[in-house]
Amino acid sequence: MSATATVALHGFTGSAGTMAPLTSRLPDPVLALDLPGHGPVPISEDPADYTMAAAVAGVVDATAHLQRFALVGYSMGGRVALHVALSHPDRIAALALIGARAGIDDTAERAQRIAADEALADQVESEGIEWFADYWAARPLFATQRHRLSVEQRAELRVQRLECDPRGLALSLRGMGAGAVKPIGCRLGELSMPCALIVGEDDTKFAAIAHDMAAVMPQADVCLIPDAGHAAHLEAPDAAAAAVIQCVSS
């Protein structure tokens, strides 16, 4: 595979396959990866396999055949992408983040998020994957999908979530949730590669986060995607892909 490859990382409850609306619109070669606790691989019972360090190591191992590559990450995958870029900046030609943040800096907010994720992890394990798939789809963060995605698209998203192992999701929440991972906003200035911070215009919280991140990153541009919410690559895949391509080719 060429060193000009684009590597894509999905969000929580996703898999390599769930990035297809975006990756199918990107020029070859494209490599989509599964993050810990997601995808068809067997679930490990070792919590150490669900840390950010483990996720970064997995990406590094899976891309060992690539000298340099562009890295795209959505939501949780965006956090992983940031950590990969900070630990191996010489290998990342460009960075595109969709609905992502560098962590939670406020101590109280972070503690609340850790507690909430722990409670949700317990509930995923006790209630099962069908309950969780419906709960996750109903979150306000994804409200725009109810009128921007077709019934068939939303059904496919549910099918994809039902393929997740509830134990894997619970372990991922505990080890790689937004609160569990040490915030790295103070290190964003180290990222000198071209970076696109892609966010749906309706995702006002993450739009503000993107602008704050861009203010301290040397080569970052905020790319607002019209008529899209948090998962801009699903609701407006053409526009999201265009933003990624522009970043990678800059």
C-alpha positions in Angstrom: 0.0 0.0 0.0 1.3 3.4 -0.9 2.6 5.8 1.8 -0.1 8.3 0.6 -2.8 6.1 2.2 -5.6 7.5 4.3 -6.3 5.7 7.6 -9.8 6.1 9.2 -10.9 5.6 12.8 -14.5 5.2 13.7 -16.4 6.5 16.8 -17.8 4.7 19.8 -20.2 1.9 18.9 -18.8 1.9 15.4 -16.4 -0.3 13.4 -14.3 0.0 10.3 -17.4 -0.7 8.2 -19.4 2.2 9.7 -16.9 4.7 8.1 -17.8 3.5 4.6 -20.0 6.5 3.8 -16.8 8.6 4.1 -14.1 6.2 3.1 -15.9 5.2 -0.1 -15.7 8.8 -1.2 -11.9 9.1 -0.6 -9.2 8.3 -3.2 -7.5 4.9 -2.8 -5.7 3.6 -0.9 -7.9 3.8 2.3 -7.5 1.7 5.4 -10.3 1.7 8.0 -9.4 0.1 11.4 -11.4 -1.3 14.3 -10.7 0.2 17.7 -10.5 -1.8 21.0 -13.9 -3.3 21.9 -15.3 -2.8 18.5 -15.5 -4.8 15.3 -15.4 -8.6 14.8 -12.3 -9.4 16.8 -12.7 -11.5 20.0 -13.2 -9.4 23.2 -10.3 -9.4 25.6 -11.1 -9.4 29.4 -7.9 -7.4 30.2 -8.7 -3.8 31.0 -5.2 -2.9 29.8 -6.3 -3.7 26.2 -8.9 -0.8 26.4 -6.6 2.1 27.3 -5.6 4.9 25.0 -2.1 3.6 24.9 -3.4 0.2 23.7 -5.5 2.0 21.0 -2.5 4.0 19.8 -0.3 0.9 19.7 -3.0 -0.9 17.6 -3.0 1.9 15.1 0.8 2.0 14.9 1.0 -1.8 14.5 -1.7 -1.8 11.8 0.1 0.9 9.8 3.6 -0.4 10.2 3.8 -0.9 6.4 3.2 2.8 5.8 5.9 5.3 6.1 3.5 8.3 6.2 -0.3 8.5 6.0 -3.2 10.8 6.4 -5.2 10.1 9.6 -9.0 10.6 9.9 -10.9 10.1 13.1 -14.5 10.6 14.1 -15.5 11.4 17.7 -13.7 8.8 19.9 -11.6 7.9 16.8 -10.7 11.5 16.6 -9.3 11.4 20.2 -7.3 8.3 19.2 -6.1 10.1 16.1 -4.8 13.1 18.2 -2.8 10.8 20.4 -1.4 8.9 17.5 -0.4 12.2 15.8 1.3 13.5 19.0 3.2 10.2 19.6 4.2 9.7 15.9 4.1 13.2 14.3 6.7 12.3 11.6 4.3 9.6 10.2 1.2 11.7 9.9 1.0 13.7 6.7 -2.3 15.3 7.5 -5.0 15.0 10.2 -8.8 15.3 9.8 -11.0 15.2 12.9 -14.8 14.9 12.7 -16.7 15.9 15.8 -13.7 15.4 18.0 -12.2 17.0 21.1 -8.8 16.8 22.9 -10.4 15.7 26.2 -12.1 17.3 29.2 -10.0 19.9 31.0 -12.4 20.9 33.7 -11.8 18.6 36.7 -15.4 18.5 37.9 -16.8 17.9 34.5 -14.3 15.2 33.9 -15.2 13.4 37.1 -18.9 13.6 36.2 -18.2 12.1 32.8 -16.2 9.2 34.3 -19.1 8.5 36.7 -21.6 8.7 33.9 -19.6 6.4 31.6 -19.1 3.9 34.4 -22.9 3.8 35.1 -23.6 3.4 31.4 -21.0 0.6 31.1 -22.7 -1.2 34.0 -26.1 -0.8 32.2 -24.8 -2.0 28.9 -23.7 -5.2 30.6 -26.9 -5.7 32.5 -29.5 -4.6 29.9 -27.8 -5.9 26.7 -27.0 -4.7 23.3 -30.6 -4.2 22.0 -31.4 -1.8 24.9 -28.2 0.0 24.3 -28.6 0.4 20.5 -32.0 2.1 21.1 -30.7 4.2 24.0 -27.7 5.4 22.0 -29.7 6.3 18.9 -32.1 8.4 21.0 -29.3 10.6 22.5 -29.8 14.4 21.8 -26.3 14.4 20.2 -27.8 12.4 17.3 -31.2 14.1 17.0 -30.4 15.5 13.6 -30.1 12.0 12.2 -33.8 11.4 12.7 -34.7 13.8 9.9 -31.5 13.8 7.8 -31.0 10.0 7.5 -33.5 7.8 5.8 -35.4 5.1 7.6 -33.2 2.6 5.8 -30.0 4.4 6.9 -31.1 4.5 10.5 -32.0 0.9 10.4 -28.6 0.0 9.1 -27.0 2.0 11.9 -29.0 0.0 14.4 -27.9 -3.3 12.8 -24.3 -2.2 13.0 -24.7 -1.4 16.7 -26.3 -4.7 17.4 -23.2 -6.4 16.0 -21.2 -4.9 18.9 -20.3 -7.0 21.9 -21.8 -5.3 25.0 -18.8 -6.3 27.1 -16.5 -4.7 24.6 -18.4 -1.5 24.6 -18.5 -1.4 28.4 -14.7 -2.0 28.6 -14.2 0.7 26.0 -16.3 3.2 27.9 -14.3 2.6 31.1 -10.9 2.7 29.5 -11.3 5.1 26.6 -14.2 7.3 27.5 -13.8 11.1 27.2 -13.3 11.4 30.9 -11.1 8.4 31.3 -8.4 9.7 29.0 -6.1 12.4 30.2 -6.9 15.7 28.3 -4.2 16.8 25.8 -5.4 20.2 24.8 -2.2 21.7 26.2 -0.2 19.8 23.6 -2.2 20.7 20.5 0.3 23.4 19.6 2.8 20.5 18.8 0.8 19.3 15.9 2.3 21.1 12.9 0.8 19.0 10.1 -2.2 20.3 8.1 -5.4 19.6 10.2 -9.1 19.9 9.3 -11.5 20.2 12.2 -14.7 19.0 10.6 -17.9 19.6 12.4 -21.6 19.8 11.5 -23.1 23.3 11.7 -25.9 22.0 13.9 -23.4 20.5 16.4 -22.9 23.8 18.2 -21.0 22.4 21.2 -18.4 20.7 19.0 -18.3 23.7 16.6 -17.2 25.8 19.6 -14.7 23.2 20.6 -13.3 23.0 17.1 -12.7 26.8 17.0 -10.9 26.7 20.4 -8.7 23.8 19.2 -7.9 25.6 15.9 -6.8 28.7 17.8 -3.8 26.9 19.2 -2.9 24.5 16.3 -0.4 25.9 13.8 -2.1 24.6 10.6 -5.7 23.9 11.6 -8.8 25.0 9.8 -12.4 24.6 11.0 -14.6 23.1 8.3 -18.3 23.7 9.1 -20.5 21.2 7.2 -24.0 22.7 6.4 -27.1 20.6 7.2 -25.2 18.2 9.5 -24.9 17.3 13.2 -22.3 15.4 15.2 -21.8 12.6 12.6 -21.2 14.9 9.7 -19.7 12.1 7.6 -23.0 10.2 7.8 -25.4 13.2 7.3 -23.4 15.0 4.7 -20.8 12.5 3.4 -20.0 14.4 0.2 -19.1 17.6 2.0 -17.2 15.8 4.7 -15.2 13.8 2.2 -14.4 17.0 0.3 -13.1 18.6 3.5 -10.9 15.5 4.2 -9.5 15.5 0.6 -8.7 19.2 0.7 -6.8 18.7 4.0 -4.9 15.7 2.7 -3.9 17.4 -0.5 -2.9 20.7 1.1 
